[in-house]
Amino acid sequence: MRVELRLFTSLRSGRKNRYTLEVDDAATPVALAQQLGINLNEVNIVLVNGISSHMLCKLQEGDIVSFFPIIGGG
């Protein structure tokens, strides 16, 4: 199945902003991160179709997954 992955801020460093990925039917956001070599410790927020989710949720055909890193400031 196909899903789209969108990366934000520092997660884009050395990568594209968006990826369309072919994954198996049991895929999770963890699998997407591993496929692209993204360190799981760098991902703080996961959205699936714009809704807050988690790294182990089962993805569906056509899902849009967004990864946001820890954002500092003050």
CNS distance restraints for C-alpha pairs under 8 A (distance, minus, plus):
assign (resid   1 and name CA) (resid  22 and name CA) 5.54 0.50 0.50
assign (resid   1 and name CA) (resid  23 and name CA) 5.52 0.50 0.50
assign (resid   1 and name CA) (resid  24 and name CA) 6.16 0.50 0.50
assign (resid   1 and name CA) (resid  25 and name CA) 6.49 0.50 0.50
assign (resid   1 and name CA) (resid  60 and name CA) 7.72 0.50 0.50
assign (resid   1 and name CA) (resid  61 and name CA) 5.34 0.50 0.50
assign (resid   1 and name CA) (resid  62 and name CA) 7.66 0.50 0.50
assign (resid   2 and name CA) (resid  20 and name CA) 6.64 0.50 0.50
assign (resid   2 and name CA) (resid  21 and name CA) 5.52 0.50 0.50
assign (resid   2 and name CA) (resid  22 and name CA) 4.67 0.50 0.50
assign (resid   2 and name CA) (resid  23 and name CA) 6.24 0.50 0.50
assign (resid   2 and name CA) (resid  61 and name CA) 5.60 0.50 0.50
assign (resid   2 and name CA) (resid  62 and name CA) 5.78 0.50 0.50
assign (resid   2 and name CA) (resid  63 and name CA) 7.82 0.50 0.50
assign (resid   3 and name CA) (resid  20 and name CA) 5.80 0.50 0.50
assign (resid   3 and name CA) (resid  21 and name CA) 5.50 0.50 0.50
assign (resid   3 and name CA) (resid  22 and name CA) 6.72 0.50 0.50
assign (resid   3 and name CA) (resid  23 and name CA) 7.42 0.50 0.50
assign (resid   3 and name CA) (resid  59 and name CA) 7.97 0.50 0.50
assign (resid   3 and name CA) (resid  60 and name CA) 7.57 0.50 0.50
assign (resid   3 and name CA) (resid  61 and name CA) 6.07 0.50 0.50
assign (resid   3 and name CA) (resid  62 and name CA) 4.87 0.50 0.50
assign (resid   3 and name CA) (resid  63 and name CA) 5.08 0.50 0.50
assign (resid   3 and name CA) (resid  64 and name CA) 6.02 0.50 0.50
assign (resid   3 and name CA) (resid  65 and name CA) 7.49 0.50 0.50
assign (resid   4 and name CA) (resid  18 and name CA) 6.95 0.50 0.50
assign (resid   4 and name CA) (resid  19 and name CA) 5.61 0.50 0.50
assign (resid   4 and name CA) (resid  20 and name CA) 4.49 0.50 0.50
assign (resid   4 and name CA) (resid  21 and name CA) 6.17 0.50 0.50
assign (resid   4 and name CA) (resid  62 and name CA) 6.98 0.50 0.50
assign (resid   4 and name CA) (resid  63 and name CA) 6.33 0.50 0.50
assign (resid   4 and name CA) (resid  64 and name CA) 4.74 0.50 0.50
assign (resid   4 and name CA) (resid  65 and name CA) 6.07 0.50 0.50
assign (resid   5 and name CA) (resid  18 and name CA) 5.61 0.50 0.50
assign (resid   5 and name CA) (resid  19 and name CA) 5.12 0.50 0.50
assign (resid   5 and name CA) (resid  20 and name CA) 6.41 0.50 0.50
assign (resid   5 and name CA) (resid  21 and name CA) 7.45 0.50 0.50
assign (resid   5 and name CA) (resid  32 and name CA) 7.65 0.50 0.50
assign (resid   5 and name CA) (resid  64 and name CA) 5.95 0.50 0.50
assign (resid   5 and name CA) (resid  65 and name CA) 4.80 0.50 0.50
assign (resid   5 and name CA) (resid  66 and name CA) 5.79 0.50 0.50
assign (resid   5 and name CA) (resid  67 and name CA) 7.64 0.50 0.50
assign (resid   6 and name CA) (resid  17 and name CA) 5.77 0.50 0.50
assign (resid   6 and name CA) (resid  18 and name CA) 4.55 0.50 0.50
assign (resid   6 and name CA) (resid  19 and name CA) 6.57 0.50 0.50
assign (resid   6 and name CA) (resid  64 and name CA) 7.39 0.50 0.50
assign (resid   6 and name CA) (resid  65 and name CA) 6.13 0.50 0.50
assign (resid   6 and name CA) (resid  66 and name CA) 4.64 0.50 0.50
assign (resid   6 and name CA) (resid  67 and name CA) 6.35 0.50 0.50
assign (resid   7 and name CA) (resid  11 and name CA) 5.74 0.50 0.50
assign (resid   7 and name CA) (resid  12 and name CA) 5.66 0.50 0.50
assign (resid   7 and name CA) (resid  16 and name CA) 7.70 0.50 0.50
assign (resid   7 and name CA) (resid  17 and name CA) 5.24 0.50 0.50
assign (resid   7 and name CA) (resid  18 and name CA) 6.37 0.50 0.50
assign (resid   7 and name CA) (resid  66 and name CA) 5.94 0.50 0.50
assign (resid   7 and name CA) (resid  67 and name CA) 5.19 0.50 0.50
assign (resid   7 and name CA) (resid  68 and name CA) 6.60 0.50 0.50
assign (resid   8 and name CA) (resid  12 and name CA) 5.86 0.50 0.50
assign (resid   8 and name CA) (resid  17 and name CA) 7.02 0.50 0.50
assign (resid   8 and name CA) (resid  66 and name CA) 7.58 0.50 0.50
assign (resid   8 and name CA) (resid  67 and name CA) 6.32 0.50 0.50
assign (resid   8 and name CA) (resid  68 and name CA) 5.33 0.50 0.50
assign (resid   8 and name CA) (resid  69 and name CA) 7.25 0.50 0.50
assign (resid   9 and name CA) (resid  13 and name CA) 7.71 0.50 0.50
assign (resid   9 and name CA) (resid  68 and name CA) 7.12 0.50 0.50
assign (resid   9 and name CA) (resid  69 and name CA) 7.18 0.50 0.50
assign (resid  10 and name CA) (resid  69 and name CA) 6.79 0.50 0.50
assign (resid  11 and name CA) (resid  15 and name CA) 7.53 0.50 0.50
assign (resid  11 and name CA) (resid  38 and name CA) 7.85 0.50 0.50
assign (resid  11 and name CA) (resid  42 and name CA) 7.65 0.50 0.50
assign (resid  11 and name CA) (resid  67 and name CA) 7.73 0.50 0.50
assign (resid  11 and name CA) (resid  68 and name CA) 7.20 0.50 0.50
assign (resid  11 and name CA) (resid  69 and name CA) 6.52 0.50 0.50
assign (resid  12 and name CA) (resid  16 and name CA) 6.09 0.50 0.50
assign (resid  12 and name CA) (resid  17 and name CA) 5.83 0.50 0.50
assign (resid  21 and name CA) (resid  32 and name CA) 7.97 0.50 0.50
assign (resid  23 and name CA) (resid  27 and name CA) 6.09 0.50 0.50
assign (resid  25 and name CA) (resid  59 and name CA) 7.57 0.50 0.50
assign (resid  25 and name CA) (resid  60 and name CA) 7.45 0.50 0.50
assign (resid  26 and name CA) (resid  58 and name CA) 6.22 0.50 0.50
assign (resid  26 and name CA) (resid  59 and name CA) 7.16 0.50 0.50
assign (resid  27 and name CA) (resid  31 and name CA) 5.93 0.50 0.50
assign (resid  27 and name CA) (resid  32 and name CA) 7.62 0.50 0.50
assign (resid  27 and name CA) (resid  58 and name CA) 5.95 0.50 0.50
assign (resid  27 and name CA) (resid  59 and name CA) 5.78 0.50 0.50
assign (resid  28 and name CA) (resid  32 and name CA) 6.77 0.50 0.50
assign (resid  28 and name CA) (resid  55 and name CA) 6.47 0.50 0.50
assign (resid  28 and name CA) (resid  56 and name CA) 5.37 0.50 0.50
assign (resid  28 and name CA) (resid  57 and name CA) 5.52 0.50 0.50
assign (resid  28 and name CA) (resid  58 and name CA) 4.96 0.50 0.50
assign (resid  28 and name CA) (resid  59 and name CA) 5.54 0.50 0.50
assign (resid  29 and name CA) (resid  33 and name CA) 6.30 0.50 0.50
assign (resid  29 and name CA) (resid  46 and name CA) 7.97 0.50 0.50
assign (resid  29 and name CA) (resid  54 and name CA) 7.67 0.50 0.50
assign (resid  29 and name CA) (resid  55 and name CA) 4.91 0.50 0.50
assign (resid  29 and name CA) (resid  56 and name CA) 6.32 0.50 0.50
assign (resid  29 and name CA) (resid  57 and name CA) 6.99 0.50 0.50
assign (resid  29 and name CA) (resid  58 and name CA) 7.87 0.50 0.50
assign (resid  29 and name CA) (resid  59 and name CA) 7.51 0.50 0.50
assign (resid  29 and name CA) (resid  65 and name CA) 7.31 0.50 0.50
assign (resid  30 and name CA) (resid  34 and name CA) 6.20 0.50 0.50
assign (resid  30 and name CA) (resid  40 and name CA) 7.44 0.50 0.50
assign (resid  30 and name CA) (resid  55 and name CA) 5.34 0.50 0.50
assign (resid  30 and name CA) (resid  56 and name CA) 6.38 0.50 0.50
assign (resid  31 and name CA) (resid  35 and name CA) 6.03 0.50 0.50
assign (resid  32 and name CA) (resid  36 and name CA) 6.46 0.50 0.50
assign (resid  33 and name CA) (resid  37 and name CA) 5.97 0.50 0.50
assign (resid  33 and name CA) (resid  38 and name CA) 4.83 0.50 0.50
assign (resid  33 and name CA) (resid  39 and name CA) 7.06 0.50 0.50
assign (resid  33 and name CA) (resid  40 and name CA) 6.85 0.50 0.50
assign (resid  34 and name CA) (resid  38 and name CA) 6.01 0.50 0.50
assign (resid  34 and name CA) (resid  39 and name CA) 7.64 0.50 0.50
assign (resid  38 and name CA) (resid  42 and name CA) 7.47 0.50 0.50
assign (resid  39 and name CA) (resid  43 and name CA) 7.35 0.50 0.50
assign (resid  42 and name CA) (resid  69 and name CA) 5.47 0.50 0.50
assign (resid  42 and name CA) (resid  70 and name CA) 6.75 0.50 0.50
assign (resid  43 and name CA) (resid  67 and name CA) 6.14 0.50 0.50
assign (resid  43 and name CA) (resid  68 and name CA) 5.77 0.50 0.50
assign (resid  43 and name CA) (resid  69 and name CA) 4.57 0.50 0.50
assign (resid  43 and name CA) (resid  70 and name CA) 6.68 0.50 0.50
assign (resid  44 and name CA) (resid  67 and name CA) 7.47 0.50 0.50
assign (resid  44 and name CA) (resid  68 and name CA) 5.87 0.50 0.50
assign (resid  44 and name CA) (resid  69 and name CA) 4.90 0.50 0.50
assign (resid  44 and name CA) (resid  70 and name CA) 5.13 0.50 0.50
assign (resid  45 and name CA) (resid  52 and name CA) 7.43 0.50 0.50
assign (resid  45 and name CA) (resid  53 and name CA) 7.88 0.50 0.50
assign (resid  45 and name CA) (resid  54 and name CA) 7.83 0.50 0.50
assign (resid  45 and name CA) (resid  66 and name CA) 7.99 0.50 0.50
assign (resid  45 and name CA) (resid  67 and name CA) 5.94 0.50 0.50
assign (resid  45 and name CA) (resid  68 and name CA) 5.02 0.50 0.50
assign (resid  45 and name CA) (resid  69 and name CA) 6.59 0.50 0.50
assign (resid  45 and name CA) (resid  70 and name CA) 7.68 0.50 0.50
assign (resid  46 and name CA) (resid  52 and name CA) 6.03 0.50 0.50
assign (resid  46 and name CA) (resid  53 and name CA) 5.46 0.50 0.50
assign (resid  46 and name CA) (resid  54 and name CA) 5.83 0.50 0.50
assign (resid  46 and name CA) (resid  55 and name CA) 6.83 0.50 0.50
assign (resid  46 and name CA) (resid  65 and name CA) 7.01 0.50 0.50
assign (resid  46 and name CA) (resid  66 and name CA) 5.70 0.50 0.50
assign (resid  46 and name CA) (resid  67 and name CA) 5.00 0.50 0.50
assign (resid  46 and name CA) (resid  68 and name CA) 6.55 0.50 0.50
assign (resid  47 and name CA) (resid  51 and name CA) 5.04 0.50 0.50
assign (resid  47 and name CA) (resid  52 and name CA) 4.52 0.50 0.50
assign (resid  47 and name CA) (resid  53 and name CA) 5.27 0.50 0.50
assign (resid  47 and name CA) (resid  54 and name CA) 7.64 0.50 0.50
assign (resid  47 and name CA) (resid  64 and name CA) 7.99 0.50 0.50
assign (resid  47 and name CA) (resid  65 and name CA) 5.63 0.50 0.50
assign (resid  47 and name CA) (resid  66 and name CA) 5.03 0.50 0.50
assign (resid  47 and name CA) (resid  67 and name CA) 6.75 0.50 0.50
assign (resid  48 and name CA) (resid  52 and name CA) 6.52 0.50 0.50
assign (resid  48 and name CA) (resid  53 and name CA) 6.07 0.50 0.50
assign (resid  48 and name CA) (resid  63 and name CA) 6.55 0.50 0.50
assign (resid  48 and name CA) (resid  64 and name CA) 5.64 0.50 0.50
assign (resid  48 and name CA) (resid  65 and name CA) 4.55 0.50 0.50
assign (resid  48 and name CA) (resid  66 and name CA) 6.47 0.50 0.50
assign (resid  49 and name CA) (resid  63 and name CA) 6.03 0.50 0.50
assign (resid  49 and name CA) (resid  64 and name CA) 4.99 0.50 0.50
assign (resid  49 and name CA) (resid  65 and name CA) 6.32 0.50 0.50
assign (resid  50 and name CA) (resid  64 and name CA) 7.70 0.50 0.50
assign (resid  50 and name CA) (resid  65 and name CA) 7.85 0.50 0.50
assign (resid  50 and name CA) (resid  66 and name CA) 7.71 0.50 0.50
assign (resid  53 and name CA) (resid  57 and name CA) 7.04 0.50 0.50
assign (resid  59 and name CA) (resid  63 and name CA) 6.54 0.50 0.50
